[in-house]
Amino acid sequence: MTADDSFGRIDDDDYPAYTMGGAAELLGTTQGFLRAIGEARLITPLRSEGGHRRYSRYQLRIAARARELVDHGTSVEAACRIIILEDQLEEAQRINAEYRRTAEAANPTTTAVDG
């Protein structure tokens, strides 16, 4: 890998750049918390060649959301479920918006009925 290849990963949200210790420190949490949300399958860290957990910025954002919920009294398991459901809802809303745009493009003369 060249230096140019490494620089290209700086902005990659999915690149597993953070060790477990670094991720925990950055989030202000414990390594045990990261293990717990991993066991709950909220995030699945990649493993280094030596078997150490590595986290991406995207995964850290998810972990930060989980920590926010836990800090407000939600159990780790419930926080993970909430985040998964939030993600599913966001995806469903995105798909619905896409379907609406496609339907409107296919039939541009149809207007909403005022009620």
C-alpha positions as CSV (number, residue, x, y, z in Angstrom):
1,M,0.0,0.0,0.0
2,T,1.3,3.4,-0.9
3,A,0.9,6.7,1.0
4,D,-1.5,7.8,-1.7
5,D,-3.7,4.7,-1.0
6,S,-3.7,5.6,2.7
7,F,-4.7,9.2,2.1
8,G,-7.7,8.1,0.1
9,R,-9.1,6.3,3.1
10,I,-9.1,9.4,5.3
11,D,-12.6,10.4,4.2
12,D,-13.9,6.8,4.0
13,D,-16.6,6.4,6.7
14,D,-16.4,2.6,6.4
15,Y,-12.6,2.2,6.8
16,P,-11.9,0.5,10.2
17,A,-9.4,3.1,11.4
18,Y,-10.1,3.0,15.1
19,T,-8.9,0.4,17.7
20,M,-11.2,-0.6,20.4
21,G,-9.3,1.5,23.0
22,G,-9.2,4.5,20.6
23,A,-12.9,4.2,19.9
24,A,-13.8,3.9,23.5
25,E,-11.8,6.9,24.4
26,L,-13.2,8.9,21.5
27,L,-16.8,8.1,22.6
28,G,-16.1,8.5,26.3
29,T,-17.2,5.0,27.1
30,T,-15.7,1.7,28.0
31,Q,-14.4,-1.2,25.9
32,G,-17.0,-3.3,27.6
33,F,-19.8,-1.1,26.2
34,L,-18.4,-1.6,22.7
35,R,-18.3,-5.3,23.3
36,A,-21.9,-5.3,24.5
37,I,-23.3,-3.5,21.5
38,G,-21.2,-5.9,19.3
39,E,-22.8,-8.8,21.1
40,A,-26.2,-7.3,20.5
41,R,-25.3,-7.2,16.8
42,L,-25.7,-3.4,16.5
43,I,-22.3,-3.1,15.0
44,T,-19.8,-5.7,13.9
45,P,-16.3,-4.4,14.0
46,L,-13.8,-5.7,11.5
47,R,-10.8,-7.6,12.9
48,S,-7.1,-6.8,12.3
49,E,-4.8,-9.6,11.2
50,G,-4.0,-10.0,14.9
51,G,-7.7,-10.4,15.7
52,H,-8.2,-7.0,17.3
53,R,-11.4,-5.2,16.8
54,R,-11.3,-2.2,14.5
55,Y,-14.1,0.4,14.1
56,S,-15.1,2.8,11.3
57,R,-16.4,6.3,11.7
58,Y,-19.8,5.1,10.6
59,Q,-19.8,2.5,13.4
60,L,-18.7,5.1,15.9
61,R,-21.7,7.3,15.1
62,I,-24.0,4.3,15.7
63,A,-22.2,3.6,19.0
64,A,-22.5,7.2,20.0
65,R,-26.3,7.1,19.4
66,A,-26.4,3.9,21.6
67,R,-24.4,5.6,24.3
68,E,-26.8,8.6,24.2
69,L,-29.8,6.3,24.8
70,V,-28.0,4.3,27.5
71,D,-27.0,7.6,29.2
72,H,-30.7,8.5,29.4
73,G,-31.6,5.2,31.2
74,T,-32.3,2.8,28.3
75,S,-30.8,-0.7,28.6
76,V,-28.1,-1.6,26.1
77,E,-30.4,-4.2,24.5
78,A,-33.3,-1.8,24.2
79,A,-31.0,0.9,22.8
80,C,-29.7,-1.4,20.1
81,R,-33.2,-2.4,19.2
82,I,-34.3,1.2,19.0
83,I,-31.4,2.1,16.7
84,I,-32.1,-0.9,14.4
85,L,-35.8,0.2,14.2
86,E,-34.9,3.8,13.6
87,D,-32.6,2.6,10.7
88,Q,-35.4,0.4,9.3
89,L,-37.9,3.3,9.4
90,E,-35.4,5.7,7.7
91,E,-34.9,3.1,4.9
92,A,-38.6,2.5,4.5
93,Q,-39.2,6.3,4.3
94,R,-36.5,6.6,1.7
95,I,-38.0,3.8,-0.4
96,N,-41.5,5.3,-0.1
97,A,-40.2,8.7,-1.2
98,E,-38.5,7.0,-4.2
99,Y,-41.7,5.2,-5.1
100,R,-43.6,8.5,-4.9
101,R,-41.1,10.3,-7.2
102,T,-41.3,7.4,-9.7
103,A,-45.1,7.5,-9.7
104,E,-45.2,11.3,-10.1
105,A,-42.8,11.1,-12.9
106,A,-44.8,8.4,-14.7
107,N,-48.1,10.3,-14.2
108,P,-47.3,14.1,-13.9
109,T,-50.9,15.2,-14.5
110,T,-52.2,13.6,-11.4
111,T,-52.6,16.1,-8.5
112,A,-53.4,15.6,-4.9
113,V,-57.0,15.8,-3.9
114,D,-57.7,18.7,-1.5
115,G,-59.6,17.5,1.4
